Amino acid sequence: MNQPVRLAISGASGRMGSALLARCRGDRRLRVARAVIDAASDLVGKPVQQPATTGSLSFNAGWNDATQLDVVVDFSTPKGLQAALEYCVESGVALVVGTTGYDADLGKRLEQASQRIAILQAANFSLGMAVLQRLVRDSARALPEWDLEIIEAHHGRKEDAPSGTALALGETAATARGTALQTCASYARQGHPGARGKGEIGFSVIRGGDIVGEHTIMLAGTGERLELTHRATDRGIFARGALEATVWIASQSPGMYGMSDMLEGRLKPDS
């Protein structure tokens, strides 16, 4: 049997961090070796309650004297991600990035670091969403003249709009059509905006209730319409996908990867 992947979870006390710890329990492919949280947290030094690994595991405030690792999974903050990235580069450890909202400077550092370590970054770790990204790419390329709209729905507490996933889908569609999203996106329509622009990618946002996440890509042609929809009903799917990404990235060479790359690996026929 292969040795389990030794991972650290950065942002271990957050919603996703807790879900990752819980899902690691019983997964023989993985061994949680470190649980990193913000230094200001009251949990620093306290034991992790989830029996996610053999032996004792306590919450740590940083990366000093970190045990030997294969992968760091980061669902923290831009500041936490920066610290995790520095550790990974210095130690030659692969990195899975689930943190969002970081600035262009940190994004550039990630790109530079990918020349030395393997990095997998995603706005959404759902395996179904990875398949949807592929379908959006292929359909946008195959139907370049069709109008394309992205409709997304989330719970009423979500503060950003459109969602990061919706924007990623828009980027995929725009790239497939040989353009950039910033030049063709339309984020609001009201009053008398005029006729739809050629090549425009429109966004519509719904917020309400406890909707986990829904994304629909509508391609509207003359006399027909194609709709591609992904609905998330359980937040556990994101933790599951992130851990699948963890296992996969552990054996990859340096480079910048996405969930689509992992999916491509799954689709390759057995040699």
LUMGU-57672 format. One record per residue: x, y, z of N, C-alpha, C in turn; residue in three letters. Coordinates in steps of 0.02 Angstrom, whole numbers, padded with zeros to 5 digits, always signed. Last residue first. Example, Ala and Ser with C-alpha at 12.3 -4.5 7.8 and 13.67 -1.06 7.14 Angstrom:
2
+00642-00112+00354+00684-00053+00357+00645+00002+00394SER+00660-00284+00390+00615-00225+00390+00660-00165+00390ALA
END
This chain:
271
-00162+00161-00970-00106+00143-01014-00093+00068-01011SER-00331+00207-00976-00278+00171-00942-00224+00151-00991ASP-00369+00368-01045-00377+00296-01042-00318+00264-01007PRO-00408+00513-00952-00360+00479-00994-00370+00403-00989LYS-00492+00568-00860-00522+00548-00923-00473+00512-00969LEU-00413+00605-00754-00462+00551-00743-00490+00525-00809ARG-00343+00710-00811-00307+00650-00791-00354+00591-00780GLY-00445+00801-00825-00414+00774-00885-00377+00710-00869GLU-00464+00832-00690-00517+00797-00727-00489+00766-00790LEU-00350+00902-00662-00361+00840-00627-00414+00798-00664MET-00376+01010-00746-00317+00969-00758-00324+00901-00724ASP-00488+01066-00687-00494+01038-00754-00435+00993-00771SER-00440+01121-00571-00479+01060-00566-00487+01026-00634MET-00273+01174-00619-00342+01185-00598-00377+01119-00593GLY-00100+01223-00591-00153+01177-00612-00221+01201-00588TYR+00061+01267-00628-00003+01293-00604-00059+01251-00634MET+00206+01173-00574+00163+01203-00623+00100+01229-00590GLY+00309+01029-00541+00294+01100-00533+00252+01128-00590PRO+00218+00870-00554+00278+00911-00560+00260+00984-00552SER+00115+00778-00438+00125+00817-00499+00191+00856-00496GLN+00073+00709-00327+00117+00673-00373+00132+00712-00438SER-00011+00794-00259+00048+00768-00224+00097+00734-00271ALA-00124+00817-00332-00069+00865-00339-00005+00839-00307ILE-00209+00710-00291-00185+00714-00359-00122+00759-00364TRP-00239+00735-00157-00208+00671-00175-00176+00676-00244VAL-00298+00862-00174-00239+00853-00132-00202+00789-00151THR-00412+00837-00249-00359+00878-00278-00294+00870-00240ALA-00483+00768-00153-00464+00732-00214-00407+00770-00250GLU-00499+00874-00066-00457+00819-00046-00438+00774-00105LEU-00585+00955-00139-00520+00981-00119-00473+00925-00099ALA-00699+00872-00151-00661+00889-00210-00591+00915-00193GLY-00739+00870-00016-00723+00807-00051-00679+00822-00112ARG-00767+01004+00007-00714+00971+00044-00692+00908+00009ALA-00874+01017-00080-00815+01058-00091-00755+01029-00054PHE-00973+00933-00032-00944+00918-00098-00880+00957-00110ILE-01022+00984+00086-00971+00933+00090-00939+00917+00023GLY-01130+01063+00063-01064+01095+00063-01007+01044+00066ARG-01255+01013-00043-01218+00993+00017-01149+01023+00013ASP-01305+01050-00162-01353+01044-00107-01320+01027-00041THR-01277+01137-00309-01246+01109-00249-01297+01108-00193ALA-01306+01116-00477-01337+01134-00414-01300+01099-00357ARG-01275+01173-00639-01248+01135-00582-01281+01161-00519HIS-01328+01169-00808-01340+01188-00739-01304+01142-00690THR-01349+01234-00965-01305+01190-00926-01308+01213-00854LEU-01455+01246-01102-01442+01266-01033-01401+01212-00997GLU-01488+01310-01261-01452+01260-01223-01439+01286-01153LEU-01616+01335-01378-01580+01360-01320-01548+01300-01284ARG-01685+01393-01536-01664+01342-01489-01621+01372-01434GLU-01716+01500-01618-01759+01441-01619-01738+01385-01573GLY-01558+01554-01616-01621+01567-01650-01661+01502-01654THR-01490+01529-01450-01484+01539-01522-01552+01556-01552GLY-01416+01548-01298-01479+01560-01334-01465+01574-01408ALA-01357+01467-01165-01337+01487-01232-01400+01489-01275LEU-01333+01486-00996-01384+01483-01049-01354+01508-01114MET-01280+01409-00857-01254+01443-00916-01306+01432-00971ILE-01308+01421-00686-01335+01401-00750-01303+01443-00805THR-01279+01370-00524-01251+01406-00581-01279+01377-00645HIS-01302+01381-00350-01328+01358-00414-01300+01401-00470GLU-01280+01342-00181-01250+01369-00242-01279+01338-00304GLY-01362+01339-00066-01290+01325-00062-01254+01354-00122VAL-01485+01440-00002-01460+01409-00064-01385+01400-00059ILE-01566+01483+00101-01505+01446+00117-01476+01410+00056ASP-01627+01645+00053-01633+01582+00090-01567+01550+00106GLY-01542+01727-00084-01599+01714-00041-01595+01648-00005GLY-01501+01806-00234-01481+01795-00165-01543+01782-00122ARG-01446+01799-00400-01502+01787-00355-01473+01774-00285ILE-01392+01884-00544-01376+01862-00477-01439+01856-00436VAL-01328+01868-00708-01386+01881-00666-01374+01849-00598SER-01227+01928-00840-01231+01896-00775-01295+01917-00739PHE-01180+01900-01013-01219+01932-00960-01220+01892-00896GLY-01069+01936-01132-01083+01884-01083-01117+01918-01024ILE-01080+01985-01304-01088+02002-01233-01099+01939-01192GLU-01074+01973-01440-01024+01939-01400-01028+01951-01326GLY-01151+02128-01466-01125+02067-01497-01069+02037-01454LYS-01265+02184-01339-01206+02192-01380-01182+02125-01408GLY-01440+02207-01342-01384+02167-01319-01325+02176-01367ARG-01502+02375-01351-01499+02306-01373-01436+02272-01347ALA-01524+02474-01199-01516+02463-01271-01510+02389-01287GLY-01552+02501-01068-01482+02490-01086-01470+02480-01160PRO-01653+02582-00986-01652+02572-01059-01580+02561-01082HIS-01670+02505-00833-01688+02565-00872-01692+02548-00946GLY-01538+02386-00824-01597+02418-00798-01610+02480-00838GLN-01421+02264-00797-01465+02292-00847-01525+02322-00812ARG-01253+02219-00760-01317+02248-00739-01355+02274-00798ALA-01140+02163-00814-01158+02143-00747-01224+02172-00723TYR-01068+02096-00952-01120+02144-00933-01149+02121-00866SER-00909+02074-01031-00956+02060-00977-01006+02116-00968ALA-00809+02100-01123-00874+02079-01149-00926+02067-01095CYS-00689+02134-01065-00710+02173-01124-00781+02155-01148THR-00665+02046-00964-00672+02117-00946-00696+02160-01005GLN-00646+01923-01029-00709+01937-00996-00719+02012-00982LEU-00578+01923-01193-00567+01930-01121-00633+01951-01088ALA-00581+01796-01324-00585+01865-01300-00572+01865-01225THR-00601+01671-01382-00545+01712-01404-00549+01784-01382GLY-00694+01587-01333-00714+01626-01391-00660+01676-01413ARG-00632+01536-01222-00649+01489-01275-00669+01526-01339ALA-00629+01652-01144-00566+01625-01172-00580+01578-01229THR-00766+01660-01111-00733+01713-01149-00669+01688-01182ALA-00785+01542-01037-00822+01553-01099-00788+01605-01142ALA-00697+01563-00929-00690+01504-00971-00724+01515-01038THR-00750+01680-00874-00682+01680-00901-00671+01622-00948GLU-00873+01629-00830-00871+01681-00882-00802+01685-00914GLY-00829+01542-00732-00865+01515-00790-00864+01565-00848LEU-00776+01636-00645-00732+01587-00675-00764+01554-00736ALA-00893+01702-00608-00842+01739-00645-00793+01691-00679LEU-00955+01600-00538-00987+01627-00598-00936+01665-00640ALA-00863+01585-00433-00874+01530-00480-00906+01554-00544THR-00876+01703-00364-00813+01688-00396-00819+01632-00447GLY-01036+01780-00402-00993+01735-00364-00928+01723-00402SER-01053+01956-00446-01068+01885-00451-01020+01842-00411PRO-01045+01979-00270-01086+01962-00328-01055+01993-00390ALA-01026+01947-00094-01000+01966-00159-01046+01944-00215ASP-01096+01899+00019-01085+01970+00011-01062+01991-00058GLU-01224+01790+00073-01164+01799+00030-01157+01872+00012LYS-01341+01774+00137-01286+01804+00176-01224+01816+00134ARG-01435+01708+00059-01442+01780+00068-01386+01813+00106GLY-01356+01589-00052-01392+01608+00008-01390+01684+00019HIS-01362+01606-00233-01331+01586-00170-01374+01610-00112HIS-01359+01582-00408-01399+01592-00348-01361+01566-00287ALA-01331+01645-00575-01308+01611-00514-01351+01630-00454GLU-01320+01634-00746-01367+01648-00691-01343+01610-00630ILE-01254+01697-00889-01237+01658-00830-01282+01681-00773ILE-01276+01687-01066-01294+01716-01002-01275+01669-00946GLU-01243+01718-01233-01224+01679-01174-01238+01718-01111LEU-01301+01693-01398-01298+01736-01339-01285+01693-01278ASP-01200+01618-01527-01257+01615-01481-01246+01662-01422TRP-01087+01614-01600-01134+01667-01616-01194+01668-01569GLU-01013+01502-01561-00986+01569-01548-01036+01625-01560PRO-01023+01360-01518-01080+01403-01534-01061+01476-01524LEU-00903+01301-01482-00941+01271-01538-00998+01316-01562ALA-00862+01377-01374-00820+01375-01433-00859+01350-01493ARG-00963+01351-01283-00951+01421-01303-00909+01424-01367ALA-00948+01212-01270-01009+01238-01301-00999+01311-01323SER-00820+01198-01210-00834+01166-01274-00895+01197-01309ASP-00835+01274-01090-00781+01287-01138-00798+01261-01207ARG-00941+01206-01030-00948+01277-01049-00895+01295-01101VAL-00884+01082-01006-00941+01086-01051-00951+01159-01076LEU-00785+01117-00913-00766+01086-00977-00822+01093-01028ARG-00864+01164-00809-00815+01208-00841-00795+01181-00909GLN-00932+01045-00774-00969+01101-00805-00921+01150-00839LEU-00828+00973-00714-00857+00948-00777-00895+01004-00813VAL-00812+01054-00603-00755+01044-00649-00779+01018-00716ALA-00934+01037-00542-00918+01102-00571-00859+01098-00619MET-00919+00907-00497-00970+00921-00547-00958+00988-00581GLY-00823+00926-00400-00805+00887-00459-00856+00898-00515LEU-00795+01081-00322-00844+01029-00339-00821+00992-00402SER-00717+01188-00289-00686+01122-00290-00735+01066-00303PHE-00693+01345-00355-00745+01298-00335-00716+01228-00343ASN-00583+01412-00389-00634+01451-00355-00689+01406-00328ALA-00420+01341-00368-00488+01337-00394-00534+01383-00354ALA-00256+01284-00400-00299+01339-00376-00367+01332-00408GLN-00117+01195-00361-00184+01187-00390-00229+01240-00358LEU+00054+01188-00392+00000+01226-00361-00065+01212-00398ILE+00214+01123-00366+00149+01111-00397+00095+01148-00357ALA+00355+01237-00374+00314+01187-00340+00248+01178-00379ILE+00421+01321-00464+00461+01281-00417+00421+01226-00383ARG+00332+01388-00538+00391+01365-00574+00434+01319-00530GLN+00241+01434-00448+00224+01373-00485+00280+01348-00529SER+00288+01556-00405+00303+01497-00364+00289+01432-00401ALA+00232+01639-00502+00305+01630-00499+00323+01568-00460GLN+00097+01628-00467+00120+01608-00534+00195+01596-00534GLU+00102+01680-00338+00081+01611-00349+00105+01587-00416LEU+00138+01811-00366+00183+01769-00327+00166+01695-00335ARG+00023+01855-00432+00087+01851-00469+00137+01807-00433LYS-00065+01853-00325-00078+01810-00382-00015+01801-00424GLY-00010+01953-00248-00006+01885-00223-00020+01835-00279LEU-00042+02059-00335+00027+02047-00316+00035+01976-00291ASP-00180+02062-00344-00142+02042-00403-00070+02025-00386ALA-00249+01993-00188-00235+02044-00238-00191+02018-00295ASP-00379+01874-00145-00311+01902-00139-00298+01949-00198TYR-00501+01811-00151-00500+01881-00130-00430+01910-00122GLY-00487+01643-00082-00502+01691-00135-00495+01762-00107THR-00418+01483-00051-00428+01552-00029-00441+01597-00089THR-00378+01365-00099-00450+01377-00100-00467+01447-00078GLY-00244+01288-00167-00268+01354-00148-00344+01358-00156VAL-00124+01175-00123-00192+01179-00149-00222+01243-00122VAL+00045+01142-00156-00004+01187-00125-00070+01183-00161LEU+00193+01045-00112+00138+01064-00157+00085+01103-00119ALA+00350+01099-00051+00287+01065-00038+00233+01090-00086VAL+00478+01152-00031+00464+01110-00089+00401+01069-00082GLY+00506+01241+00068+00509+01170+00086+00496+01124+00027SER+00490+01367+00013+00552+01352+00049+00561+01277+00060GLU+00360+01354-00039+00416+01367-00084+00481+01348-00051VAL+00286+01334+00079+00286+01284+00026+00345+01292-00021CYS+00306+01455+00151+00329+01391+00178+00335+01338+00123TYR+00246+01546+00063+00317+01553+00080+00344+01487+00107GLU+00113+01499+00067+00151+01497+00004+00226+01501+00018LEU+00077+01526+00198+00079+01457+00175+00120+01450+00112ALA+00081+01666+00196+00126+01629+00241+00132+01556+00219ALA-00020+01690+00101+00048+01714+00088+00097+01676+00132GLN-00132+01637+00166-00108+01606+00104-00037+01627+00090LEU-00148+01728+00269-00131+01659+00285-00104+01623+00224GLY-00182+01840+00193-00123+01842+00236-00100+01771+00253LYS-00302+01796+00131-00244+01813+00091-00179+01815+00132PRO-00352+01654+00233-00359+01723+00213-00300+01740+00167THR-00390+01493+00201-00383+01540+00257-00401+01610+00235SER-00368+01360+00149-00433+01393+00148-00434+01443+00205PHE-00247+01263+00079-00259+01329+00109-00329+01354+00096ASP-00152+01125+00107-00218+01145+00081-00238+01209+00117VAL+00005+01065+00064-00032+01111+00107-00097+01129+00071VAL+00085+00907+00052+00039+00956+00024+00012+01001+00079VAL+00184+00839+00123+00181+00830+00051+00139+00885+00018ASP+00297+00875+00260+00233+00875+00227+00239+00860+00153LEU+00368+00861+00420+00376+00850+00348+00308+00840+00316GLN+00311+00989+00534+00331+00921+00518+00335+00913+00442THR+00377+01151+00565+00324+01109+00536+00352+01040+00521ALA+00449+01250+00630+00457+01180+00651+00401+01135+00625ASP+00329+01372+00589+00393+01356+00620+00394+01284+00644ASN+00207+01410+00539+00243+01357+00504+00311+01341+00533TRP+00073+01441+00656+00115+01457+00598+00152+01396+00573GLY-00005+01401+00760-00012+01471+00739+00031+01487+00678ALA-00101+01247+00767-00038+01285+00767-00049+01355+00739ASN-00198+01136+00861-00198+01193+00816-00133+01232+00823PHE-00139+00965+00872-00161+01028+00902-00160+01083+00849SER-00154+00797+00887-00150+00851+00838-00179+00913+00870LEU-00090+00636+00929-00119+00699+00947-00108+00751+00892SER-00130+00484+00833-00090+00526+00876-00124+00592+00890GLY-00196+00488+00667-00174+00450+00725-00128+00494+00767THR-00323+00605+00622-00258+00573+00613-00241+00533+00674THR-00442+00658+00655-00426+00655+00584-00360+00621+00570ALA-00548+00670+00759-00495+00620+00757-00474+00607+00685PRO-00579+00837+00800-00591+00785+00750-00534+00734+00751GLN-00519+00926+00888-00568+00877+00913-00582+00821+00864GLN-00356+00970+00917-00407+00965+00866-00455+00909+00886VAL-00310+01051+01070-00313+00992+01027-00369+00997+00975PRO-00233+01215+01068-00284+01168+01092-00289+01109+01044LYS-00145+01301+01006-00119+01256+01058-00169+01205+01084GLY-00270+01417+00972-00199+01400+00963-00175+01357+01022VAL-00397+01462+00994-00388+01390+00986-00315+01368+00980LEU-00409+01596+00991-00407+01565+01057-00394+01490+01053ASP-00308+01675+00866-00364+01632+00885-00354+01603+00955SER-00200+01743+00819-00241+01777+00868-00298+01734+00894ALA-00144+01666+00719-00109+01670+00783-00151+01702+00838ALA-00255+01561+00629-00230+01628+00643-00200+01631+00713ASP-00195+01391+00604-00247+01442+00611-00214+01509+00626ILE-00161+01229+00543-00137+01298+00553-00196+01346+00555VAL-00121+01074+00580-00183+01113+00574-00166+01185+00593ALA-00034+00934+00515-00031+01002+00544-00097+01037+00530ARG-00056+00811+00462+00003+00818+00504+00006+00886+00538ALA-00171+00696+00412-00164+00766+00431-00108+00773+00481VAL-00154+00588+00283-00138+00594+00354-00128+00668+00370ARG-00239+00488+00160-00219+00552+00188-00201+00547+00262LEU-00292+00370+00120-00245+00403+00073-00212+00464+00104ARG-00386+00329+00208-00319+00301+00216-00268+00332+00168ARG-00500+00413+00290-00473+00411+00223-00399+00389+00227ASP-00538+00426+00422-00554+00363+00389-00528+00358+00318GLY-00552+00596+00409-00559+00539+00455-00578+00477+00416ARG-00564+00694+00317-00502+00656+00317-00507+00594+00361CYS-00682+00756+00349-00683+00710+00293-00618+00668+00289ARG-00645+00838+00456-00694+00786+00466-00692+00734+00411ALA-00554+00925+00394-00532+00882+00449-00580+00823+00459LEU-00641+00987+00302-00585+00947+00278-00560+00900+00332LEU-00727+01055+00388-00754+01004+00343-00699+00958+00317ALA-00637+01144+00446-00671+01094+00488-00699+01037+00446SER-00605+01220+00332-00554+01183+00368-00583+01128+00411GLY-00728+01278+00300-00699+01229+00255-00645+01188+00290MET-00745+01357+00418-00797+01311+00394-00769+01258+00349ARG-00590+01358+00516-00646+01387+00479-00695+01335+00455GLY-00481+01299+00571-00538+01309+00615-00598+01340+00580SER-00381+01294+00472-00411+01232+00495-00472+01240+00540ALA-00302+01369+00391-00371+01391+00401-00413+01334+00429GLY-00221+01240+00312-00214+01309+00333-00283+01342+00333SER-00176+01081+00344-00235+01120+00327-00225+01190+00356ILE-00054+00974+00275-00071+01025+00324-00132+01063+00299ALA-00027+00798+00244-00051+00865+00227-00059+00910+00288LEU+00042+00665+00168+00047+00704+00230+00027+00776+00214ARG-00033+00528+00096-00011+00596+00084-00013+00634+00150VAL+00021+00364+00147-00029+00417+00141+00003+00485+00128PRO+00111+00251+00040+00109+00291+00101+00057+00346+00093GLN+00028+00112-00040+00065+00175-00042+00059+00212+00024ASN+00042-00060+00000+00000+00000+00000+00044+00063+00000MET
END
